[in-house]
Amino acid sequence: MKKRGHRVLLLCALLCLFLTGCFFRAVDELYTVPQPPADYNALQARLSEVIAAGGEYAAPLSGELIQSVQLQDMDGDGVQEALAFFRFPNEELPLKIYIFRQVGEEYELLTRVEGAGAAINSVEYVQLDDEPFKEIVVSWQISDIVHSLAAYSIGPGQVEELLRTDYVSYKSADLDGDGQQELVVLRSPVAAPPRAELYNFDGVLSMVGSAPLSGGITAVADGGIRGGYLVDRVPALFVTSSYAENGAITDVFTCRDGKLRNVTLDPATGESGETIRYYNQVAPSDINGDGILELPQPVPLTDYRITTASVNFWLIHWRQFDSQGNAVPVFTTYHNERDGWYFILPDAWGDDVALSRSDLPGGGERSVTFSRWDRDSGMVPESFLTIYKLTGTNRLSRAKAGQRFFVLPEQEPLNADNFSIIYAAEFRDGWDCGLTEEEVRERFKLITTDWYNGY
């Protein structure tokens, strides 16, 4: 009993010691908001000075960089500079980009870029020359429909304008493989066909070549310029434009011997005829993940139940191109944009494929059935595979009904309750399509956003 009493007294003494504050902070200290680092306060002080002088934040309106304050290592020394975007409404050059350099825990003004216009449309930081500082490419928005593109070389206390031009769209890319970026600018001059112009830095930033866009285009598609590789690993730019009525066309540009070429343009027609498509919901994509951009070629499927000219289903032939503009087939898909998936068709299926939809009332089960159909025989198609999109409270039981099987491995029965949407498939009795369940899974893909945009 004495030993037990000694233990209790010792425990009480230790608790009293802890509660005296020797081991615990005061309650108010526990709830103190963490203080920002000193360099953050220093930058905030510089920004407050600009605002006090009449500036207001004016972040870029579009592109990947749309923050009012951006951090970027402009000189390659491993320390990020701070670039802040402001508008001074009452000044002749109201738009200003302040560039602050960090020195210890302080920030000092390195230089600033000024421009006229209503807003800064976009900004990009690129390495156009072999100097340590990156260049700044700015799109100044003059009005809702007029934009001016400018490129600036910067350094301590100095700004040099390297380029200024009107433009429709532009893209920076290393097309000639020299490790430095070039600018490809799309322009639509008055009373002249639209063209792509290549600007390269060789002491000065100057236009070294141009090449025509396809005739018949009405507008460059939003986000329509993409960087990628051709079959022979030549870097290229893919420019997708609206074409004629409800169509799209893609021009493919490369740089050879410092000159810009539109390799898909047919000189006889003045158009990239191999890339014209009228079902343009499916965009160019590196769909097989090999680093080469594929272009879609939609092919309409005749619906055996409809005798009108309307088209409900399309197959997409995916093709790569080489540096001579020749198309190289990759594979064929059916894209179900509505349900968020696509399926890679085996070559053995050929063109004798028909599709049909079946949507149950309430939207909890939507399906597409593949059938074999000899269009010249007049016979009813033989269905052989159905793919389901299942939602709702009983989606799991419906996914396992009959001979259905899961097409996404992560959605197998043990984990299916974690998914609000379940995808399943089922072989039909009509025709042996030559696929196993595992091969169906390998060919079934979800449609995801393609962030590939460059090399």
SULCORHU-V860498 format. One record per residue. RES is the residue in one letter. PHI is phi as a letter, one per 20 degrees, with the letter a starting at -180 (999 if undefined). OMEGA is omega in radians with two decimals (* if undefined). Layout:
RES,PHI,OMEGA + RES,PHI,OMEGA
This chain:
M,999,3.13 + K,f,3.13 + K,f,3.14 + R,f,3.12 + G,f,3.09 + H,f,-3.14 + R,f,-3.13 + V,f,3.13 + L,f,3.12 + L,f,3.12 + L,f,3.13 + C,f,3.14 + A,f,3.13 + L,f,3.13 + L,f,3.12 + C,f,3.13 + L,f,3.13 + F,f,-3.04 + L,e,3.13 + T,f,-3.12 + G,o,3.12 + C,f,-3.10 + F,d,-3.10 + F,c,3.02 + R,f,3.05 + A,f,-3.07 + V,g,-3.11 + D,f,3.11 + E,f,-3.13 + L,f,-3.07 + Y,d,3.12 + T,f,3.11 + V,f,3.13 + P,g,-3.11 + Q,e,3.12 + P,f,3.13 + P,f,-3.06 + A,f,-3.11 + D,f,3.06 + Y,f,3.11 + N,f,3.13 + A,f,3.11 + L,f,3.14 + Q,f,3.11 + A,f,3.12 + R,f,3.14 + L,f,3.12 + S,f,3.09 + E,f,3.12 + V,f,3.12 + I,f,3.12 + A,f,3.13 + A,e,3.08 + G,o,-3.13 + G,e,3.02 + E,c,-3.09 + Y,f,-3.12 + A,b,-3.08 + A,f,3.04 + P,g,-3.02 + L,e,-3.03 + S,b,-3.12 + G,n,-3.12 + E,e,-3.07 + L,d,-3.04 + I,c,3.10 + Q,e,3.10 + S,f,3.08 + V,c,-3.07 + Q,c,3.09 + L,d,-3.06 + Q,b,3.06 + D,e,-3.03 + M,f,-3.05 + D,d,3.03 + G,m,-3.11 + D,e,3.13 + G,n,3.11 + V,d,-3.07 + Q,e,2.96 + E,e,3.09 + A,d,3.11 + L,d,-3.08 + A,c,-3.02 + F,d,-3.05 + F,c,2.98 + R,c,3.02 + F,d,-2.94 + P,g,-3.00 + N,e,-3.11 + E,d,-3.12 + E,f,3.03 + L,d,-2.93 + P,f,-3.06 + L,e,-3.05 + K,c,3.04 + I,d,3.11 + Y,e,3.12 + I,d,-3.11 + F,d,3.10 + R,d,3.14 + Q,e,3.08 + V,c,-3.02 + G,m,3.09 + E,d,3.13 + E,d,3.04 + Y,c,3.08 + E,c,-3.12 + L,f,3.08 + L,e,3.09 + T,a,3.06 + R,b,3.11 + V,d,-3.10 + E,c,3.13 + G,b,3.09 + A,e,3.09 + G,p,-3.13 + A,e,-3.09 + A,a,2.97 + I,e,-3.07 + N,f,-3.14 + S,a,3.11 + V,b,3.10 + E,b,3.12 + Y,d,-3.03 + V,c,3.09 + Q,d,-3.08 + L,e,-3.12 + D,c,-3.11 + D,e,3.06 + E,e,-3.07 + P,f,-3.10 + F,f,2.97 + K,f,3.03 + E,e,3.09 + I,d,3.07 + V,d,-3.03 + V,c,2.96 + S,d,3.09 + W,e,3.10 + Q,e,-3.14 + I,f,3.07 + S,b,-3.11 + D,f,-3.06 + I,d,-3.10 + V,d,3.10 + H,c,3.11 + S,c,-3.13 + L,d,3.13 + A,c,3.06 + A,c,-3.05 + Y,c,2.94 + S,e,-3.06 + I,c,3.06 + G,a,-3.13 + P,g,3.07 + G,m,-3.11 + Q,b,3.07 + V,c,3.10 + E,c,3.11 + E,e,-3.10 + L,e,-3.03 + L,b,2.94 + R,b,-3.12 + T,b,2.94 + D,f,-3.08 + Y,a,3.02 + V,d,3.09 + S,a,3.13 + Y,b,3.10 + K,b,3.01 + S,e,-3.11 + A,a,3.04 + D,e,-3.08 + L,f,-3.08 + D,d,3.04 + G,m,-3.12 + D,e,3.12 + G,n,3.10 + Q,d,-3.12 + Q,e,2.93 + E,d,3.05 + L,d,2.98 + V,d,-3.04 + V,d,3.06 + L,e,-3.13 + R,c,3.07 + S,c,-3.07 + P,f,3.10 + V,f,3.09 + A,l,3.11 + A,b,3.14 + P,f,3.11 + P,f,-3.06 + R,c,2.96 + A,d,-3.13 + E,d,-3.12 + L,d,3.11 + Y,d,-3.11 + N,c,-3.12 + F,e,3.04 + D,b,-3.00 + G,n,3.01 + V,c,3.08 + L,e,-3.06 + S,c,3.11 + M,f,-3.11 + V,d,3.11 + G,r,3.09 + S,b,3.13 + A,b,-3.07 + P,f,2.88 + L,e,3.14 + S,f,2.99 + G,f,3.11 + G,n,3.12 + I,f,3.13 + T,d,3.12 + A,a,3.01 + V,f,-3.10 + A,f,3.10 + D,f,-3.06 + G,m,-2.98 + G,e,3.11 + I,d,-3.12 + R,c,3.03 + G,e,3.12 + G,a,3.11 + Y,d,3.01 + L,e,-3.08 + V,g,-3.11 + D,e,3.05 + R,m,3.05 + V,e,3.09 + P,f,-3.07 + A,b,2.97 + L,d,-3.14 + F,d,-3.07 + V,d,-3.14 + T,d,-3.10 + S,c,2.96 + S,f,-3.03 + Y,c,3.09 + A,l,-3.12 + E,d,3.10 + N,m,3.14 + G,c,3.08 + A,b,3.12 + I,b,-3.13 + T,d,3.02 + D,e,-3.10 + V,d,-3.06 + F,d,3.02 + T,c,3.09 + C,d,3.10 + R,c,-3.13 + D,l,3.11 + G,m,-3.11 + K,d,3.14 + L,e,-3.14 + R,c,2.97 + N,e,-2.95 + V,f,-3.14 + T,e,-3.08 + L,f,3.06 + D,e,-3.10 + P,g,-3.09 + A,f,-3.09 + T,d,-3.07 + G,m,-3.12 + E,c,3.01 + S,e,-3.00 + G,f,-3.12 + E,f,-3.06 + T,d,3.14 + I,f,3.09 + R,b,-3.12 + Y,d,2.98 + Y,d,-2.89 + N,d,3.06 + Q,f,3.14 + V,e,-3.05 + A,e,3.01 + P,g,-3.05 + S,a,2.95 + D,e,-2.91 + I,f,3.13 + N,d,3.01 + G,m,-3.12 + D,e,3.13 + G,n,3.11 + I,d,-3.09 + L,f,3.08 + E,d,3.08 + L,d,-3.12 + P,e,3.01 + Q,c,-3.09 + P,f,3.10 + V,c,-3.11 + P,f,3.06 + L,d,3.08 + T,f,3.13 + D,e,-3.05 + Y,f,-3.13 + R,e,-3.08 + I,c,-3.10 + T,d,3.13 + T,e,-3.11 + A,e,-3.11 + S,f,-3.11 + V,d,3.12 + N,d,-3.06 + F,c,3.13 + W,c,2.88 + L,d,-3.14 + I,d,3.00 + H,e,3.14 + W,e,-3.07 + R,c,2.96 + Q,e,3.12 + F,c,3.06 + D,d,-3.04 + S,f,3.04 + Q,e,3.13 + G,n,3.13 + N,e,-3.13 + A,e,3.11 + V,c,-3.11 + P,f,3.09 + V,d,3.01 + F,a,-3.10 + T,d,3.13 + T,c,2.82 + Y,d,-3.13 + H,d,3.06 + N,d,-3.10 + E,f,-3.06 + R,f,-3.07 + D,d,2.99 + G,n,3.11 + W,b,2.98 + Y,c,-3.07 + F,c,3.12 + I,e,-3.08 + L,e,3.04 + P,f,3.11 + D,f,-3.08 + A,f,3.12 + W,f,3.11 + G,l,-3.11 + D,e,-3.08 + D,e,-3.10 + V,c,3.00 + A,c,3.14 + L,c,3.07 + S,b,3.14 + R,d,3.00 + S,b,-3.13 + D,d,3.11 + L,f,3.09 + P,g,-3.13 + G,n,3.05 + G,m,-3.10 + G,f,3.12 + E,b,3.10 + R,c,-3.05 + S,b,3.03 + V,c,-3.13 + T,d,3.04 + F,e,-3.14 + S,c,3.01 + R,e,-3.04 + W,b,2.99 + D,e,-2.99 + R,f,-3.11 + D,e,-3.05 + S,e,-3.07 + G,m,-3.14 + M,f,3.07 + V,f,3.14 + P,g,3.09 + E,e,-3.12 + S,f,-3.11 + F,c,-3.12 + L,b,3.05 + T,c,3.08 + I,d,-3.02 + Y,d,2.88 + K,d,-3.00 + L,d,3.06 + T,c,3.11 + G,n,-3.02 + T,f,-3.11 + N,d,-3.09 + R,f,-3.10 + L,f,3.13 + S,f,3.11 + R,f,3.11 + A,f,-3.11 + K,d,-3.11 + A,f,3.09 + G,l,-3.13 + Q,d,-3.12 + R,f,3.10 + F,c,-3.13 + F,f,-3.14 + V,d,3.02 + L,d,-3.08 + P,g,-3.11 + E,f,3.13 + Q,d,3.08 + E,g,-2.95 + P,g,-3.07 + L,f,-3.09 + N,d,-2.97 + A,f,-3.12 + D,f,-3.14 + N,e,-3.07 + F,d,3.10 + S,f,3.09 + I,c,3.09 + I,d,3.08 + Y,d,-3.13 + A,c,3.13 + A,b,-3.12 + E,b,3.04 + F,f,3.10 + R,e,-3.03 + D,e,-2.96 + G,f,-2.99 + W,b,3.09 + D,f,-3.05 + C,e,3.08 + G,n,-3.12 + L,d,2.97 + T,e,3.09 + E,g,-3.12 + E,f,3.13 + E,f,3.03 + V,f,3.12 + R,f,-3.12 + E,f,-3.08 + R,e,3.13 + F,e,-3.11 + K,c,3.00 + L,e,3.06 + I,f,3.14 + T,c,3.08 + T,f,-3.14 + D,e,-3.12 + W,e,-3.12 + Y,f,-3.08 + N,b,-3.09 + G,q,-3.02 + Y,d,*
